Amino acid sequence: MGVVLDGMQTLSLTCFGVGDGMPCGDRNHSAYLYRLGDTALLVDCGDPVSRSYKASGLSYELIDRIFISHLHSDHVGGFFMLLQSFWLEQRRKVLPVHLPAEGIEPLRRMVQAAYLFDEILPFQLRFEPLQALRPATHGPVRVTPYLNSHLEGFRQTCQSRHPGDYAAYSFLIERDGFRAVHTADLGGVSDLDPLLAAPVDLLVCELSHFKAEDLFAYPQGRPIKQAVFVHLGRAYWSELEELRNMAARMLPQCRVSFPLDQETVPL
């Protein structure tokens, strides 16, 4: 299911994992497949994305690029098994993986430690650093990373002992006038300011690191056609019907949904 682009091609969002960072017995961790016409992008690789992808029945040639928003395990922990799946299923197409710069060398070393050597992979694996406000393009699709404050607390607490960038990103995804915002994890609702400075067709937003009332109040009056809330904290997930009712009251101007794992959201 999806909206039509240019009269011919469709757009859809498949949620392979909508869980938060806590251990989940009933939800997978963050992984989202955007299909924008003939381009497919995977945002984050939470566990068990390899199993979820296999269950979808989709081709292993489908994904054009992977974007990893930050290096918390619930967003990157399934990457290695997914990569092994691409190897064993004999994917051939080049695979660019965009991620925070400080994660490239550790990830590359882990890939080597897992015996996924360049010479045995039937495709080229290419790591590319995310840079704030510098778009990555694939044909007519443009993905612009925006730095957010999700890891600022870690930076303040740990920087002296563990120097690093502590970079976390949200993404603006565009094609043919369609604009989608994927927040990944945020530090606060104010991180949405630059992302929602112009109208968007789709907002895919986490709901784990702040109060639902604050988040639902923020977009009021802003031109957002559809809002999809994911990565719900455990307390909100256990009271989902109440949360749906609150969203309907506070966000009457846009269509709102709270998808499950493996669900393809109608856009």
LINPE-V776631 format. One record per backbone hydrogen bond with DSSP energy under -1.0 kcal/mol. CO is the residue of the C=O (numbers start at 1). NH is the residue of the N-H. E is the energy in kcal/mol with one decimal. If there is no record, write none. Layout:
co-><CO | CO>
nh-><NH | NH>
e-><E | E>
//
This chain:
co-><3 | 5 | 5 | 9 | 10 | 12 | 13 | 14 | 15 | 17 | 18 | 28 | 30 | 31 | 31 | 32 | 33 | 34 | 35 | 36 | 39 | 40 | 40 | 41 | 42 | 43 | 45 | 46 | 47 | 48 | 49 | 50 | 51 | 52 | 54 | 59 | 65 | 66 | 67 | 69 | 72 | 72 | 73 | 75 | 76 | 78 | 79 | 80 | 81 | 82 | 83 | 84 | 85 | 86 | 87 | 95 | 96 | 97 | 98 | 99 | 100 | 101 | 103 | 104 | 105 | 106 | 107 | 108 | 109 | 110 | 111 | 112 | 115 | 117 | 117 | 124 | 126 | 128 | 131 | 136 | 138 | 141 | 142 | 143 | 144 | 145 | 146 | 149 | 151 | 152 | 153 | 154 | 155 | 158 | 168 | 170 | 171 | 172 | 173 | 174 | 175 | 178 | 179 | 179 | 180 | 181 | 182 | 188 | 189 | 190 | 192 | 200 | 202 | 203 | 204 | 205 | 207 | 211 | 212 | 213 | 214 | 219 | 222 | 223 | 225 | 226 | 227 | 228 | 230 | 233 | 234 | 239 | 240 | 241 | 242 | 243 | 244 | 245 | 246 | 247 | 251 | 255 | 257 | 260 | 263>
nh-><11 | 8 | 9 | 5 | 37 | 35 | 265 | 33 | 262 | 31 | 231 | 19 | 46 | 16 | 17 | 43 | 14 | 41 | 12 | 39 | 36 | 64 | 65 | 34 | 67 | 32 | 78 | 49 | 29 | 52 | 53 | 54 | 55 | 56 | 57 | 62 | 42 | 98 | 44 | 169 | 75 | 76 | 77 | 45 | 79 | 82 | 83 | 84 | 85 | 86 | 87 | 88 | 89 | 91 | 90 | 126 | 66 | 128 | 68 | 130 | 103 | 104 | 107 | 108 | 109 | 110 | 111 | 112 | 113 | 114 | 116 | 115 | 117 | 120 | 121 | 95 | 97 | 99 | 134 | 143 | 141 | 138 | 174 | 136 | 172 | 133 | 170 | 152 | 155 | 156 | 157 | 158 | 159 | 162 | 148 | 146 | 182 | 144 | 180 | 142 | 178 | 175 | 201 | 202 | 173 | 204 | 171 | 191 | 192 | 193 | 196 | 225 | 181 | 228 | 183 | 230 | 233 | 215 | 216 | 217 | 218 | 222 | 224 | 200 | 255 | 203 | 257 | 205 | 207 | 237 | 238 | 243 | 244 | 245 | 246 | 247 | 248 | 249 | 250 | 251 | 254 | 227 | 229 | 263 | 15>
e-><-1.9 | -1.8 | -2.4 | -5.0 | -3.4 | -2.7 | -2.9 | -2.9 | -2.7 | -1.3 | -1.2 | -3.0 | -3.5 | -1.8 | -1.6 | -3.3 | -2.6 | -2.8 | -2.0 | -1.4 | -3.3 | -3.0 | -1.1 | -3.1 | -2.9 | -1.8 | -3.0 | -1.3 | -2.6 | -2.2 | -2.8 | -2.3 | -2.3 | -1.2 | -1.1 | -1.2 | -2.4 | -3.3 | -3.3 | -1.5 | -2.1 | -1.0 | -2.9 | -3.5 | -1.8 | -1.9 | -2.6 | -2.2 | -2.1 | -2.2 | -1.9 | -2.9 | -2.5 | -2.9 | -1.5 | -2.5 | -2.1 | -3.0 | -3.0 | -2.3 | -2.0 | -1.4 | -2.3 | -2.7 | -2.5 | -2.1 | -2.4 | -2.0 | -2.6 | -1.6 | -2.2 | -1.9 | -1.3 | -1.4 | -1.4 | -3.2 | -3.2 | -1.8 | -2.2 | -2.8 | -2.1 | -2.6 | -2.7 | -2.7 | -2.3 | -3.4 | -2.8 | -1.8 | -2.4 | -2.5 | -2.0 | -3.2 | -2.1 | -3.2 | -2.5 | -2.8 | -2.9 | -2.7 | -2.9 | -2.3 | -3.0 | -2.0 | -2.2 | -1.6 | -3.5 | -3.3 | -3.0 | -1.8 | -2.1 | -1.7 | -2.2 | -1.7 | -2.9 | -3.5 | -2.7 | -2.3 | -2.4 | -2.0 | -3.1 | -1.8 | -1.3 | -2.8 | -1.8 | -2.2 | -2.1 | -2.4 | -1.8 | -2.6 | -1.3 | -2.4 | -1.7 | -2.0 | -2.7 | -2.1 | -2.1 | -2.5 | -2.3 | -1.9 | -2.5 | -2.5 | -1.2 | -3.1 | -2.5 | -1.6 | -2.7>
//
